[in-house]
Amino acid sequence: MEIKVVKKVLDVNDTLAMQNREVFKAAGVFVLNVMSAPGSGKTTLLEKTLVQIMPRIKSAVIVGDICTTNDADRLARSKAPVIQINTDQFGGECHLSAKVIGEAAAKFDLKHLDLLIVENVGNLVCPAEFDIGEDARVVVLSVTEGEDKPVKYPLMFRQCDAAVLNKTDLLPYLDYDKDAAVSFIHQVHANMPVFEVAAKTGAGFAPWINWLVGKVKEKTHR
Amino acid sequence: MQIIEIATNAIPDDAKNVRVERVNVKVGKLSAVVPDSLKFCFDIAIKDTPLSGAELVIEEIPVTAHCNKCENEWTISEAVFSCPRCDNGDIHILSGQELNIESIEIAD
């Protein structure tokens, strides 16, 4: 006897993500989910970003890693409130789910924030599948990775609203075809904004900051 | 684990000594799920659960898309997400991101 179920496996997560979205909307806070492979430079990018946008954009960060508080310690130097989630207590999950984000976000005074950044676990696969209630998703890739990363991980690049191509200060020392990388990005996601930056030096940051601040102000009207 | 939980919850409350023979799922080719790995893990995880002995039957769903400019619909087989007819990148994914439990089959 066949019993129809017809239920999404991620139904529970998606329901919680919707609830998160309502909470963030009521509080008037823009939520940015930042994803990448390990080592692309997410934390350095966010360190430099926070310095440039605060205090005009009141910001907080939730950081996900399997272990350590290293990234949270670095980001806390910006004076933004930071919460570290270590997934080893959940069996070492390779992504952040809507449940853990909802619980962590509740620890912030969301009404007095403009921007909540989620630095996801370094992983180009699973985080793309998990809606956490965010307003926008950004994927960071660096010039020390292969140009064809976008076509190897198409779901991530399809799901994101913008890409940051990081470590451009290293281009003189590499055989990296930047135009090919951008072309691959647009092959998977046409017209996706690509911000070419060097998080170490701050080069190329203006368009990235303008995009982010614009997105925040669109939602918060502040 | 979510698959096991959802399938277990679908077993009617009044069914006694029920034996679940099959759990039918749809896995889209764009989802971050590898069917063989899913089967491997399922077979291990269902031991000592109401689903013990059940077979996981996976229907792989192709990635299909719709062009918002020329209304073309096609199957995407490689990582090229633009319309093959008019080269437009403004497309809508119709299928291929599923990760659904469709049904369970219990022994009569």
Interface residues (C-beta under 8 A of the other chain):
Chain A: M1 E2 I3 K4 V5 V6 K7 K8 V9 L10 D11 V12 V125 C126 A128 E129 P150 V151 K152 P154 L155 R158 H186 Q187 V188 H189 A190 N191
Chain B: Q2 I3 I6 A7 A10 I11 P12 N24 V25 L30 S31 A32 E78 A79 V80 F81 S82 N88 G89 D90 I91 I93 Q97 E98 L99 N100 I101 E102 S103 I104 E105 I106 D108
